Amino acid sequence: IEYIRSYYYNKVEFIRFSSSLGKYVGFTQFGLKQADQFNSDAAYLAQMKAQKETYCLNNVGVFYRNI
């Protein structure tokens, strides 16, 4: 299970958090600056990593039950 949080502007993805990488990745010039800022905050990264357990692992049974 992987938790991905993407940010878009004008239909262009500029930054993404991936739980498998454990950090933000920027895709545009602005996104690279934002990724550096987010990745330098250890508390915020820990919060985003915890989202996998709080959201994905609690709801995986619900989603697979419907398939």
C-alpha positions as CSV (number, residue, x, y, z in Angstrom):
1,I,0.0,0.0,0.0
2,E,1.3,3.4,-0.9
3,Y,0.0,6.8,0.2
4,I,0.4,9.5,-2.5
5,R,-0.6,13.1,-2.1
6,S,-0.3,15.2,-5.2
7,Y,-0.7,19.0,-5.7
8,Y,-1.8,20.4,-9.0
9,Y,-2.1,23.9,-10.5
10,N,-3.7,24.4,-13.9
11,K,-3.8,20.6,-14.4
12,V,-0.1,20.3,-13.9
13,E,1.3,18.3,-11.0
14,F,4.0,20.3,-9.3
15,I,4.7,18.4,-6.1
16,R,4.0,14.9,-4.8
17,F,4.4,13.1,-1.5
18,S,5.0,9.4,-1.8
19,S,5.0,7.1,1.3
20,S,7.3,4.7,-0.4
21,L,10.0,7.4,-0.8
22,G,9.1,9.1,2.5
23,K,9.6,12.6,1.1
24,Y,8.2,15.2,-1.3
25,V,9.3,15.3,-4.9
26,G,9.0,18.4,-7.1
27,F,8.3,18.4,-10.8
28,T,8.4,22.1,-11.6
29,Q,10.7,24.9,-10.6
30,F,8.1,26.0,-8.0
31,G,7.5,22.4,-6.9
32,L,11.2,21.8,-6.3
33,K,11.4,24.8,-4.0
34,Q,8.3,23.6,-2.1
35,A,9.6,20.1,-1.9
36,D,12.9,21.3,-0.3
37,Q,10.9,23.3,2.2
38,F,8.6,20.4,3.1
39,N,11.5,17.9,3.3
40,S,13.4,20.1,5.7
41,D,10.6,19.9,8.3
42,A,11.0,16.6,10.0
43,A,7.8,16.9,12.0
44,Y,5.7,17.5,8.9
45,L,7.3,14.5,7.1
46,A,6.5,12.3,10.1
47,Q,2.9,13.5,10.0
48,M,2.7,12.7,6.3
49,K,4.2,9.2,6.8
50,A,1.6,8.6,9.6
51,Q,-1.1,9.3,7.1
52,K,-0.5,5.9,5.5
53,E,-1.3,4.1,8.7
54,T,-4.3,6.3,9.7
55,Y,-5.9,6.5,6.3
56,C,-4.8,3.7,4.0
57,L,-4.4,0.8,6.5
58,N,-7.7,1.5,8.2
59,N,-9.7,1.7,4.9
60,V,-8.0,-1.1,2.9
61,G,-10.6,-3.6,4.1
62,V,-13.5,-1.4,3.1
63,F,-12.1,-0.9,-0.4
64,Y,-11.2,-4.5,-1.1
65,R,-14.5,-5.8,0.3
66,N,-16.4,-3.9,-2.5
67,I,-14.3,-5.4,-5.3
